[in-house]
Amino acid sequence: MLVSALNDQGGVRAGGDAAGTFVVTWMTSAGSVEALTIPPGGSIGPGGTIVGAGPSMALLVIPGAAVAEIGAGIAKEAVR
C-alpha cells in the first residue's frame, strides 16, 4: 500500500495509460484525497498533490488526463 504518512487512511486507487503514465490516489488522515503521477519510465517520489475532499471512489487514466471521482465531485488533472 502506498501512503504518504504512517497514519494515512489508505483507500488506494491506481490507474495507467498505454503510454506508461500511472496515477495513484489515496486518503490522508485528514480525509482529503492526494494523488501522485508517475511518468513513463519514472519512479515513485515523495508526497502527492491534494485533489479534494474524500473519499476516493474511482480513478481513470486516459491519454493526457487523470479523472478521479471523489467525495467533493469529479477532479480532472492533465498528465504527461
CORSULUR-V247998 format. One record per residue. N is the residue number from 1. D_CENTER is the distance of its C-alpha to the mean C-alpha in Angstrom with 2 decimals. Layout:
n={N	N}
d_center={D_CENTER	D_CENTER}
//
This chain:
n={1	2	3	4	5	6	7	8	9	10	11	12	13	14	15	16	17	18	19	20	21	22	23	24	25	26	27	28	29	30	31	32	33	34	35	36	37	38	39	40	41	42	43	44	45	46	47	48	49	50	51	52	53	54	55	56	57	58	59	60	61	62	63	64	65	66	67	68	69	70	71	72	73	74	75	76	77	78	79	80}
d_center={12.75	10.34	10.64	11.43	14.76	17.23	17.28	13.64	13.71	11.39	10.27	7.92	6.69	6.77	8.41	10.67	13.56	17.20	17.18	15.09	11.83	8.82	5.05	3.58	2.52	6.16	9.24	11.41	15.16	15.71	13.90	11.20	7.46	5.70	2.93	5.01	6.94	9.87	12.89	15.64	17.66	15.53	14.68	12.13	12.97	13.02	10.91	7.86	8.05	8.83	7.88	10.74	12.64	11.62	11.84	8.82	11.00	9.78	7.49	9.72	9.81	13.33	15.37	14.50	11.68	8.31	9.15	7.59	10.46	10.47	13.72	14.43	14.39	12.60	10.26	10.65	9.97	12.12	11.22	14.16}
//
